[in-house]
Amino acid sequence: MRENIKIEVTQKTIAIDFDGVIHKYSKAWHDGTIYDEPVEGARDAIRLIKNKGFKVVVFTARPDLPGIREWLKKHNIKVDDVTNTKPGAVMYIDDRAVRFTHWRDMLNYL
């Protein structure tokens, strides 16, 4: 079940995927636990993004939002929110994304 969270959408929000972008995720889903260390540079990059005045929202497909919040706190990664729904943002940072240009281009990825 997805947790419903109301997030204020602003022009200064950057949404960052959790697994593979912040959490190293070296064994993929494995057993569903959050088992790895942070991706190198993630903590510093998020700090710099926040220092530039952006709100940082972590998004994930995982249902365990409290576990992610705890992991972020343990690794001293400060974000504004964590959600398992796609938040409104001016930028999405995701390891599995493909930037849309044209449907012809998208079909070439298949």
Short mmCIF file of the C-alpha atoms (twelve columns), coordinates in Angstrom:
data_MODEL
# 
_entry.id   MODEL 
# 
loop_
_atom_site.group_PDB 
_atom_site.id 
_atom_site.type_symbol 
_atom_site.label_atom_id 
_atom_site.label_alt_id 
_atom_site.label_comp_id 
_atom_site.label_asym_id 
_atom_site.label_seq_id 
_atom_site.Cartn_x 
_atom_site.Cartn_y 
_atom_site.Cartn_z 
_atom_site.pdbx_PDB_model_num 
ATOM 1   C CA . MET A 1   0.000  0.000  0.000   1 
ATOM 2   C CA . ARG A 2   1.387  3.394  -0.947  1 
ATOM 3   C CA . GLU A 3   1.613  6.032  1.728   1 
ATOM 4   C CA . ASN A 4   -0.217 9.235  0.794   1 
ATOM 5   C CA . ILE A 5   1.941  12.229 1.511   1 
ATOM 6   C CA . LYS A 6   1.067  15.769 0.595   1 
ATOM 7   C CA . ILE A 7   4.124  17.488 -0.804  1 
ATOM 8   C CA . GLU A 8   4.135  21.164 -1.623  1 
ATOM 9   C CA . VAL A 9   5.214  21.477 -5.244  1 
ATOM 10  C CA . THR A 10  7.516  24.385 -5.914  1 
ATOM 11  C CA . GLN A 11  9.659  25.429 -8.836  1 
ATOM 12  C CA . LYS A 12  12.687 24.610 -6.680  1 
ATOM 13  C CA . THR A 13  12.106 20.888 -6.017  1 
ATOM 14  C CA . ILE A 14  14.524 18.214 -7.227  1 
ATOM 15  C CA . ALA A 15  13.344 14.604 -6.905  1 
ATOM 16  C CA . ILE A 16  16.046 11.952 -6.447  1 
ATOM 17  C CA . ASP A 17  15.524 8.200  -6.754  1 
ATOM 18  C CA . PHE A 18  16.700 6.179  -3.746  1 
ATOM 19  C CA . ASP A 19  17.986 2.802  -5.017  1 
ATOM 20  C CA . GLY A 20  20.963 3.069  -7.328  1 
ATOM 21  C CA . VAL A 21  21.261 6.840  -6.922  1 
ATOM 22  C CA . ILE A 22  21.569 7.403  -3.160  1 
ATOM 23  C CA . HIS A 23  21.634 3.814  -1.837  1 
ATOM 24  C CA . LYS A 24  24.321 1.843  -3.728  1 
ATOM 25  C CA . TYR A 25  21.928 -1.099 -4.319  1 
ATOM 26  C CA . SER A 26  24.763 -3.415 -5.418  1 
ATOM 27  C CA . LYS A 27  22.702 -6.628 -5.018  1 
ATOM 28  C CA . ALA A 28  19.535 -5.157 -6.545  1 
ATOM 29  C CA . TRP A 29  16.316 -5.949 -4.649  1 
ATOM 30  C CA . HIS A 30  17.960 -8.868 -2.782  1 
ATOM 31  C CA . ASP A 31  15.519 -9.508 0.092   1 
ATOM 32  C CA . GLY A 32  13.998 -6.026 0.241   1 
ATOM 33  C CA . THR A 33  16.317 -4.757 2.964   1 
ATOM 34  C CA . ILE A 34  18.265 -1.537 2.692   1 
ATOM 35  C CA . TYR A 35  21.666 -3.201 2.935   1 
ATOM 36  C CA . ASP A 36  24.247 -1.031 1.202   1 
ATOM 37  C CA . GLU A 37  26.241 2.120  1.818   1 
ATOM 38  C CA . PRO A 38  25.522 5.404  0.036   1 
ATOM 39  C CA . VAL A 39  26.639 5.902  -3.554  1 
ATOM 40  C CA . GLU A 40  29.948 7.753  -3.531  1 
ATOM 41  C CA . GLY A 41  29.333 11.499 -3.645  1 
ATOM 42  C CA . ALA A 42  25.583 11.308 -2.934  1 
ATOM 43  C CA . ARG A 43  25.727 12.951 0.502   1 
ATOM 44  C CA . ASP A 44  27.873 15.869 -0.714  1 
ATOM 45  C CA . ALA A 45  25.849 16.350 -3.906  1 
ATOM 46  C CA . ILE A 46  22.552 16.473 -1.989  1 
ATOM 47  C CA . ARG A 47  24.054 18.934 0.493   1 
ATOM 48  C CA . LEU A 48  25.177 21.181 -2.403  1 
ATOM 49  C CA . ILE A 49  21.767 20.944 -4.098  1 
ATOM 50  C CA . LYS A 50  20.094 22.011 -0.837  1 
ATOM 51  C CA . ASN A 51  22.639 24.815 -0.364  1 
ATOM 52  C CA . LYS A 52  21.613 26.154 -3.788  1 
ATOM 53  C CA . GLY A 53  18.101 26.568 -2.376  1 
ATOM 54  C CA . PHE A 54  16.416 23.482 -3.790  1 
ATOM 55  C CA . LYS A 55  14.007 21.288 -1.867  1 
ATOM 56  C CA . VAL A 56  15.135 17.634 -2.147  1 
ATOM 57  C CA . VAL A 57  12.517 14.891 -2.235  1 
ATOM 58  C CA . VAL A 58  13.640 11.260 -2.323  1 
ATOM 59  C CA . PHE A 59  11.312 8.983  -4.265  1 
ATOM 60  C CA . THR A 60  11.188 5.197  -4.327  1 
ATOM 61  C CA . ALA A 61  9.043  2.214  -5.232  1 
ATOM 62  C CA . ARG A 62  9.771  0.736  -1.784  1 
ATOM 63  C CA . PRO A 63  6.905  0.604  0.722   1 
ATOM 64  C CA . ASP A 64  9.255  1.036  3.741   1 
ATOM 65  C CA . LEU A 65  9.460  4.829  3.963   1 
ATOM 66  C CA . PRO A 66  10.338 4.811  7.689   1 
ATOM 67  C CA . GLY A 67  13.253 2.448  6.910   1 
ATOM 68  C CA . ILE A 68  14.540 4.813  4.218   1 
ATOM 69  C CA . ARG A 69  14.243 7.809  6.537   1 
ATOM 70  C CA . GLU A 70  16.182 5.910  9.201   1 
ATOM 71  C CA . TRP A 71  18.888 4.906  6.677   1 
ATOM 72  C CA . LEU A 72  19.221 8.513  5.460   1 
ATOM 73  C CA . LYS A 73  19.553 9.735  9.054   1 
ATOM 74  C CA . LYS A 74  22.142 7.022  9.835   1 
ATOM 75  C CA . HIS A 75  24.220 8.191  6.865   1 
ATOM 76  C CA . ASN A 76  23.721 11.900 7.634   1 
ATOM 77  C CA . ILE A 77  21.919 12.586 4.357   1 
ATOM 78  C CA . LYS A 78  19.503 15.442 4.926   1 
ATOM 79  C CA . VAL A 79  16.482 15.671 2.610   1 
ATOM 80  C CA . ASP A 80  13.154 17.444 2.816   1 
ATOM 81  C CA . ASP A 81  10.874 14.489 2.252   1 
ATOM 82  C CA . VAL A 82  10.649 10.821 1.228   1 
ATOM 83  C CA . THR A 83  7.770  9.473  -0.836  1 
ATOM 84  C CA . ASN A 84  6.751  6.439  -2.860  1 
ATOM 85  C CA . THR A 85  4.693  8.511  -5.280  1 
ATOM 86  C CA . LYS A 86  6.178  10.645 -8.048  1 
ATOM 87  C CA . PRO A 87  6.476  14.183 -6.709  1 
ATOM 88  C CA . GLY A 88  6.203  17.340 -8.746  1 
ATOM 89  C CA . ALA A 89  9.702  18.625 -9.485  1 
ATOM 90  C CA . VAL A 90  11.778 20.642 -11.919 1 
ATOM 91  C CA . MET A 91  14.265 17.761 -12.212 1 
ATOM 92  C CA . TYR A 92  14.249 14.001 -11.609 1 
ATOM 93  C CA . ILE A 93  17.515 12.195 -10.943 1 
ATOM 94  C CA . ASP A 94  17.007 8.471  -11.561 1 
ATOM 95  C CA . ASP A 95  19.381 5.670  -12.615 1 
ATOM 96  C CA . ARG A 96  16.768 3.974  -14.798 1 
ATOM 97  C CA . ALA A 97  15.329 6.954  -16.623 1 
ATOM 98  C CA . VAL A 98  15.427 7.725  -20.312 1 
ATOM 99  C CA . ARG A 99  14.990 11.341 -21.294 1 
ATOM 100 C CA . PHE A 100 12.004 11.653 -23.587 1 
ATOM 101 C CA . THR A 101 12.693 13.352 -26.911 1 
ATOM 102 C CA . HIS A 102 10.356 11.721 -29.422 1 
ATOM 103 C CA . TRP A 103 8.470  8.411  -29.520 1 
ATOM 104 C CA . ARG A 104 10.579 7.277  -32.485 1 
ATOM 105 C CA . ASP A 105 13.685 7.673  -30.303 1 
ATOM 106 C CA . MET A 106 12.053 5.826  -27.408 1 
ATOM 107 C CA . LEU A 107 11.235 2.838  -29.613 1 
ATOM 108 C CA . ASN A 108 14.879 2.662  -30.695 1 
ATOM 109 C CA . TYR A 109 15.808 1.788  -27.084 1 
ATOM 110 C CA . LEU A 110 13.796 -1.439 -27.294 1 
# 
